[in-house]
Amino acid sequence: MAVLGVAVLAGTLTGCGTVPVRSAVTPVDVAHPVVELDQAAGVLRAVDEAMPQLIARDVASGGESTQGSQEPPFLDERITGPYREILEARIVAATAEHKPVPAATGLAGPRVILPHAGPWPRFFLIAGTPRPLGASTSTTANGDGALPAANAVLGAIAPKAAAATSKAKATASSKTSASAGTGASGPASSATATGGVGTGARTSSGPVPVVRVMLAPDLHHLYGLWAELALLPGVSLPPMDPSVGGVPTVAANASGLVESPQDALAGYAGLLDAGAGPKSQEYAPDPLRAKVLKESISTRLSVAPVASDVTNTFAAVPKEVWALRTKDGGALVIGAIRETLVITLRSGQSLKVAGGDLAALSGRDRFTHQLIRTSLQVVALQVPPAGRGLITALAVQRGDVAVAGG
């Protein structure tokens, strides 16, 4: 396991011997991160161990969803949320088309951003570059877990020396299935991506950097991989707000920003839906919106001869908005948007789909009444303080999750 760099922690967090799978430490009246560094390393390792098992289990089931099974124990808790939905759909599609299933991937040069512990759900971020599982996670730059400049680490911030006077060792209600060694933090650095829109893209120098969201919904569940977002071309994660005990979280309805986190996500969904709106001037142009608009126009043109109506709606998923305070007083906002495409066919007309997700996920190659495709977009937005800039899309994970109709 590569050494993990930690964002804004008070000093170096040490291992605690054996870490219980499910336990709670009595909270103390001091700011502390959601997990300690060695526990974050354990979560990452547990996710890496669970992913190939989950893929193999779903393939063995013929592409059918097996979420809810408890063999092996806790497998379903380690891969969850939008990541799980998108992964399972890709396994179904690959199985139906007799193609290779998605490969299990880990992270090279992982670095951690740990929020303050607060109300549940709780989350933390791990950034790095995708690597095939089984490949070495070691790095050679600086000897501190940072990646070479060409694949620099995303938005990780070294702890301030002044913060070392306070060690917020309490980790209220943190959970992991394995312990890990002591981690060391590295220098602040950021990454700028030059790859494509979505996940799995590569640049001329290697994979596009990604950010994993590790989420525990409540005290009784383990931290698991909720989403993995690929950085959009030409952007980098903003520096986080340095603080003793982790990065401060931002409430979904917080004021003092261009838009609150929940309104920023809802507004972005509206832009994907309509392409423009009353608050479109608050958002910077980005390649995801351009790609979605291009796809929408292409779909409408291709089905125009047989369709009586085509609707494509985007809606932010309620209560799934996670936000952290950035150094400039703004917020890094991550949330899920559900897309629903409905194509209603004219009487007597049919729509033939030539393979791909539409055929694989629906189990049919022709529709005579209606086609309904559901997709997920998980986006990361940089929301500045009020009056100090535009909301900018930074990263995305997207994919189809279901196709229905007849």
C-alpha positions as CSV (number, residue, x, y, z in Angstrom):
1,M,0.0,0.0,0.0
2,A,1.4,3.4,-0.9
3,V,1.9,6.0,1.7
4,L,-1.1,8.2,1.9
5,G,-0.8,12.0,2.1
6,V,-3.3,13.6,4.3
7,A,-5.1,16.9,3.9
8,V,-5.1,19.4,6.7
9,L,-4.6,17.2,9.7
10,A,-3.1,18.3,13.0
11,G,0.2,16.4,12.9
12,T,0.8,12.8,11.8
13,L,-1.9,10.4,12.7
14,T,-0.6,7.1,14.0
15,G,-2.0,3.6,13.7
16,C,-4.0,2.2,16.6
17,G,-3.2,-1.5,16.4
18,T,-6.4,-3.3,15.7
19,V,-9.2,-1.3,14.2
20,P,-12.7,-2.8,14.9
21,V,-15.0,-3.3,12.0
22,R,-17.9,-1.5,13.8
23,S,-17.3,0.5,16.8
24,A,-17.8,4.0,18.2
25,V,-15.5,6.1,20.2
26,T,-17.1,8.5,22.6
27,P,-17.0,11.9,21.0
28,V,-14.8,14.6,22.5
29,D,-15.3,18.4,22.4
30,V,-12.6,19.0,19.8
31,A,-12.7,19.1,16.0
32,H,-11.5,15.8,14.6
33,P,-11.6,14.2,11.2
34,V,-14.1,11.5,10.1
35,V,-11.4,8.9,10.2
36,E,-7.7,8.7,11.0
37,L,-5.2,8.4,8.2
38,D,-4.4,4.7,8.9
39,Q,-8.2,4.0,8.8
40,A,-8.6,5.8,5.5
41,A,-5.8,3.5,4.2
42,G,-7.7,0.5,5.5
43,V,-10.9,1.6,3.8
44,L,-9.1,2.1,0.4
45,R,-7.5,-1.4,0.8
46,A,-10.9,-2.9,1.7
47,V,-12.5,-1.3,-1.4
48,D,-9.7,-2.6,-3.6
49,E,-10.2,-6.1,-2.2
50,A,-13.9,-6.0,-2.6
51,M,-14.1,-4.7,-6.2
52,P,-12.8,-7.8,-8.1
53,Q,-14.9,-10.0,-5.8
54,L,-18.0,-8.0,-6.6
55,I,-17.4,-8.0,-10.3
56,A,-16.8,-11.8,-10.3
57,R,-19.9,-12.4,-8.2
58,D,-22.1,-10.3,-10.5
59,V,-20.6,-11.9,-13.6
60,A,-21.3,-15.4,-12.1
61,S,-24.9,-14.3,-11.6
62,G,-25.3,-13.7,-15.3
63,G,-25.2,-9.9,-15.0
64,E,-28.1,-9.8,-12.5
65,S,-27.8,-7.4,-9.6
66,T,-26.8,-9.2,-6.4
67,Q,-26.8,-6.2,-4.0
68,G,-28.0,-7.4,-0.6
69,S,-26.1,-10.6,-0.5
70,Q,-23.7,-11.0,2.5
71,E,-21.2,-13.4,1.0
72,P,-18.5,-12.4,1.4
73,P,-19.3,-10.3,4.5
74,F,-19.8,-6.6,4.0
75,L,-19.0,-6.8,0.2
76,D,-22.1,-4.7,-0.6
77,E,-21.1,-1.9,1.8
78,R,-17.7,-1.4,0.2
79,I,-19.0,-0.6,-3.4
80,T,-22.2,1.4,-3.3
81,G,-24.1,4.4,-4.5
82,P,-23.8,5.7,-8.1
83,Y,-20.5,3.8,-8.6
84,R,-22.3,0.5,-7.9
85,E,-25.3,1.3,-10.1
86,I,-23.1,2.3,-13.1
87,L,-20.7,-0.7,-12.6
88,E,-23.5,-3.2,-12.4
89,A,-25.1,-1.8,-15.6
90,R,-21.8,-2.1,-17.4
91,I,-21.4,-5.7,-16.2
92,V,-24.9,-6.5,-17.5
93,A,-24.2,-4.8,-20.9
94,A,-20.8,-6.6,-21.2
95,T,-22.3,-10.0,-20.3
96,A,-25.2,-9.6,-22.8
97,E,-22.8,-8.6,-25.6
98,H,-20.2,-11.2,-24.7
99,K,-17.6,-8.5,-24.2
100,P,-14.9,-8.2,-21.4
101,V,-16.4,-7.0,-18.2
102,P,-15.1,-3.8,-16.6
103,A,-11.6,-4.2,-15.0
104,A,-11.2,-3.7,-11.3
105,T,-9.0,-0.6,-10.7
106,G,-7.2,0.9,-7.7
107,L,-5.4,4.2,-7.2
108,A,-1.8,5.1,-7.7
109,G,-0.3,7.7,-5.5
110,P,-3.4,8.0,-3.3
111,R,-3.9,11.2,-1.2
112,V,-6.6,11.9,1.3
113,I,-8.8,14.9,2.0
114,L,-10.5,14.3,5.4
115,P,-13.5,16.5,6.5
116,H,-14.4,17.3,10.0
117,A,-16.6,14.7,11.7
118,G,-20.2,15.9,11.8
119,P,-23.7,14.5,11.3
120,W,-24.2,11.3,9.2
121,P,-23.8,10.6,6.4
122,R,-20.0,11.1,6.6
123,F,-17.6,11.1,3.8
124,F,-13.9,11.7,2.8
125,L,-12.1,11.9,-0.5
126,I,-9.2,10.0,-1.9
127,A,-7.5,11.3,-5.1
128,G,-5.0,9.7,-7.4
129,T,-4.7,8.1,-10.8
130,P,-6.4,4.8,-11.8
131,R,-4.2,1.7,-11.9
132,P,-4.9,-2.0,-12.5
133,L,-5.3,-3.8,-9.3
134,G,-2.2,-5.7,-8.4
135,A,0.1,-3.1,-9.9
136,S,2.4,-1.3,-7.5
137,T,1.2,1.8,-5.8
138,S,4.6,3.1,-5.0
139,T,5.8,6.4,-6.2
140,T,9.3,7.9,-6.6
141,A,8.7,11.6,-6.5
142,N,9.8,13.4,-3.4
143,G,9.7,10.2,-1.3
144,D,6.4,11.3,0.3
145,G,3.6,9.8,-1.7
146,A,3.3,12.7,-4.2
147,L,3.1,11.8,-7.8
148,P,5.5,13.1,-10.4
149,A,4.6,16.6,-11.8
150,A,3.1,15.1,-15.0
151,N,0.5,13.3,-12.8
152,A,0.5,15.6,-9.8
153,V,-1.8,14.9,-6.9
154,L,-5.2,16.5,-6.8
155,G,-5.9,19.3,-4.3
156,A,-4.2,17.7,-1.4
157,I,-2.9,20.2,1.2
158,A,-0.1,19.6,3.7
159,P,-0.9,20.3,7.3
160,K,0.3,23.6,8.6
161,A,3.2,23.5,11.1
162,A,1.2,25.6,13.5
163,A,-1.6,23.0,13.6
164,A,0.8,20.4,15.0
165,T,0.3,21.6,18.5
166,S,-3.1,19.9,18.6
167,K,-3.7,16.3,17.8
168,A,-7.4,15.6,17.2
169,K,-7.0,11.9,17.6
170,A,-10.7,11.2,18.3
171,T,-12.4,9.4,15.5
172,A,-16.0,9.3,16.5
173,S,-17.9,6.4,14.9
174,S,-15.3,5.7,12.3
175,K,-15.3,2.2,10.8
176,T,-12.9,0.0,8.7
177,S,-12.3,-3.6,8.2
178,A,-8.5,-3.4,8.4
179,S,-5.8,-1.4,10.0
180,A,-2.9,0.2,8.2
181,G,0.5,1.7,9.0
182,T,1.3,5.3,9.8
183,G,0.9,7.7,6.9
184,A,2.9,10.8,6.1
185,S,1.7,14.0,4.4
186,G,3.4,15.6,1.4
187,P,3.6,19.0,-0.1
188,A,0.6,20.8,-1.4
189,S,0.0,20.1,-5.1
190,S,-2.7,20.0,-7.7
191,A,-3.4,18.4,-11.0
192,T,-4.7,19.6,-14.3
193,A,-6.4,17.1,-16.5
194,T,-6.3,17.0,-20.3
195,G,-8.4,14.0,-20.9
196,G,-12.0,13.4,-22.0
197,V,-15.4,13.8,-20.4
198,G,-16.4,11.0,-18.0
199,T,-14.4,8.1,-16.5
200,G,-11.7,5.8,-17.8
201,A,-10.2,8.4,-20.2
202,R,-6.5,8.6,-20.8
203,T,-4.1,11.3,-21.7
204,S,-1.0,10.9,-23.7
205,S,0.9,10.5,-20.4
206,G,-1.5,8.1,-18.7
207,P,-4.9,7.9,-17.0
208,V,-6.9,11.0,-16.2
209,P,-6.7,11.8,-12.4
210,V,-9.8,10.8,-10.4
211,V,-11.4,11.6,-7.0
212,R,-13.1,8.9,-5.0
213,V,-15.9,9.7,-2.6
214,M,-15.8,7.3,0.4
215,L,-19.2,7.4,2.2
216,A,-20.7,5.9,5.3
217,P,-24.5,6.5,5.5
218,D,-24.7,6.0,9.2
219,L,-23.1,4.6,12.3
220,H,-24.0,1.0,11.4
221,H,-22.5,0.9,8.0
222,L,-18.9,0.7,6.7
223,Y,-17.2,3.4,4.5
224,G,-17.5,2.4,0.9
225,L,-16.8,3.7,-2.6
226,W,-19.8,5.9,-3.5
227,A,-18.4,7.6,-6.7
228,E,-15.2,8.0,-8.7
229,L,-15.1,11.2,-10.7
230,A,-12.6,11.9,-13.5
231,L,-11.2,15.4,-13.7
232,L,-12.5,17.4,-16.7
233,P,-9.9,18.8,-19.2
234,G,-8.0,21.8,-18.1
235,V,-9.2,22.1,-14.5
236,S,-7.8,21.2,-11.0
237,L,-9.3,20.8,-7.6
238,P,-9.2,24.0,-5.5
239,P,-7.1,24.2,-2.3
240,M,-9.1,23.2,0.8
241,D,-9.5,25.3,3.8
242,P,-6.8,24.3,6.3
243,S,-8.1,23.7,9.7
244,V,-7.2,21.6,12.8
245,G,-9.0,18.3,12.7
246,G,-9.8,18.2,9.0
247,V,-11.5,20.3,6.3
248,P,-14.7,22.0,7.4
249,T,-17.8,20.7,5.7
250,V,-20.4,23.0,4.3
251,A,-24.2,22.6,4.8
252,A,-26.3,21.9,1.8
253,N,-28.2,25.1,2.3
254,A,-25.3,27.3,3.3
255,S,-25.4,30.9,2.5
256,G,-22.5,33.3,1.5
257,L,-21.8,31.5,-1.8
258,V,-22.8,32.2,-5.4
259,E,-25.4,29.5,-4.7
260,S,-25.9,27.2,-1.8
261,P,-24.5,23.7,-2.5
262,Q,-27.9,22.2,-3.1
263,D,-29.0,25.0,-5.3
264,A,-25.7,24.9,-7.2
265,L,-26.3,21.2,-8.0
266,A,-29.9,21.8,-8.9
267,G,-29.0,24.7,-11.1
268,Y,-26.4,22.6,-12.9
269,A,-29.0,19.9,-13.5
270,G,-31.2,22.6,-14.9
271,L,-28.5,23.6,-17.3
272,L,-28.0,20.0,-18.5
273,D,-31.8,19.8,-18.9
274,A,-32.5,23.0,-20.8
275,G,-29.0,24.2,-21.9
276,A,-29.7,27.6,-20.5
277,G,-31.8,29.2,-17.7
278,P,-32.3,32.3,-15.6
279,K,-29.1,31.6,-13.6
280,S,-27.0,30.3,-16.5
281,Q,-24.7,33.3,-16.2
282,E,-23.6,32.0,-12.8
283,Y,-21.9,28.9,-14.4
284,A,-18.8,28.8,-16.5
285,P,-19.0,26.8,-19.8
286,D,-17.7,23.2,-19.5
287,P,-17.2,20.2,-21.7
288,L,-19.8,18.0,-19.9
289,R,-22.6,20.4,-20.7
290,A,-21.4,20.7,-24.3
291,K,-21.2,16.9,-24.6
292,V,-24.7,16.4,-23.2
293,L,-26.2,19.1,-25.5
294,K,-24.5,17.4,-28.5
295,E,-25.9,14.0,-27.5
296,S,-29.4,15.4,-27.0
297,I,-29.4,17.0,-30.4
298,S,-28.1,13.8,-32.0
299,T,-30.7,11.7,-30.3
300,R,-33.6,13.9,-31.3
301,L,-32.4,14.0,-34.9
302,S,-32.0,10.2,-35.2
303,V,-35.4,9.4,-33.8
304,A,-37.4,12.2,-35.4
305,P,-38.8,10.0,-38.2
306,V,-40.5,7.6,-35.8
307,A,-41.0,9.6,-32.5
308,S,-44.0,11.6,-31.5
309,D,-42.2,13.1,-28.4
310,V,-38.7,13.1,-26.9
311,T,-38.0,14.4,-23.4
312,N,-34.7,14.4,-21.6
313,T,-34.9,15.5,-17.9
314,F,-32.1,16.0,-15.4
315,A,-32.8,16.2,-11.6
316,A,-30.5,16.5,-8.7
317,V,-30.8,13.5,-6.3
318,P,-32.3,14.8,-3.0
319,K,-30.0,14.6,0.1
320,E,-27.0,13.4,-1.9
321,V,-24.9,16.6,-1.8
322,W,-21.5,16.7,-0.1
323,A,-19.6,19.9,0.3
324,L,-16.2,21.0,1.7
325,R,-14.9,24.5,2.5
326,T,-12.3,25.7,0.1
327,K,-9.4,28.0,1.0
328,D,-11.0,31.1,-0.7
329,G,-14.2,30.7,1.4
330,G,-16.1,28.9,-1.3
331,A,-17.1,25.2,-1.5
332,L,-16.2,22.1,-3.4
333,V,-19.6,20.5,-4.0
334,I,-20.2,16.9,-5.1
335,G,-23.6,15.5,-5.9
336,A,-25.6,13.1,-8.1
337,I,-27.9,14.0,-11.0
338,R,-30.3,11.5,-12.5
339,E,-31.1,11.7,-16.2
340,T,-34.3,10.2,-17.7
341,L,-34.6,10.0,-21.5
342,V,-38.1,9.1,-22.7
343,I,-38.8,8.5,-26.4
344,T,-42.5,8.0,-27.3
345,L,-43.1,6.4,-30.7
346,R,-45.8,7.2,-33.2
347,S,-48.5,4.7,-33.7
348,G,-47.4,2.0,-36.0
349,Q,-43.7,3.0,-35.8
350,S,-40.8,1.2,-34.2
351,L,-37.3,2.0,-33.1
352,K,-34.6,-0.5,-33.7
353,V,-31.4,-0.3,-31.6
354,A,-28.2,-1.7,-32.9
355,G,-26.6,-3.3,-29.9
356,G,-24.9,-1.2,-27.2
357,D,-26.4,-0.3,-23.7
358,L,-29.9,0.2,-25.0
359,A,-30.2,-3.3,-26.3
360,A,-28.2,-5.0,-23.5
361,L,-29.9,-3.3,-20.6
362,S,-33.4,-3.7,-22.0
363,G,-33.0,-7.2,-23.4
364,R,-34.6,-6.2,-26.7
365,D,-33.4,-4.7,-29.9
366,R,-36.7,-3.1,-31.0
367,F,-39.2,-0.8,-29.3
368,T,-42.7,-0.2,-30.6
369,H,-44.3,2.1,-28.0
370,Q,-41.7,3.8,-25.7
371,L,-38.1,3.7,-24.7
372,I,-37.0,5.0,-21.2
373,R,-33.3,5.3,-20.5
374,T,-32.0,6.2,-17.0
375,S,-28.5,7.5,-16.5
376,L,-26.5,9.0,-13.6
377,Q,-24.1,11.9,-13.6
378,V,-22.0,12.6,-10.5
379,V,-20.5,16.0,-10.7
380,A,-18.0,18.0,-8.7
381,L,-18.5,21.8,-8.7
382,Q,-16.4,24.6,-7.4
383,V,-18.7,27.2,-5.9
384,P,-17.0,30.6,-5.2
385,P,-18.0,33.0,-2.4
386,A,-20.9,35.3,-3.4
387,G,-19.8,37.8,-6.0
388,R,-16.4,36.3,-6.6
389,G,-16.6,34.2,-9.7
390,L,-18.5,31.6,-11.6
391,I,-19.6,28.1,-10.6
392,T,-17.2,25.7,-12.4
393,A,-17.6,22.0,-13.1
394,L,-14.4,20.1,-12.2
395,A,-15.1,16.4,-12.4
396,V,-17.7,13.8,-13.5
397,Q,-18.7,10.2,-13.4
398,R,-21.5,9.3,-15.8
399,G,-23.1,6.2,-17.2
400,D,-26.4,4.4,-18.1
401,V,-28.0,2.5,-15.3
402,A,-31.3,1.2,-16.7
403,V,-33.3,0.9,-20.0
404,A,-37.0,0.0,-20.0
405,G,-39.9,0.2,-22.4
406,G,-41.6,-1.9,-25.0
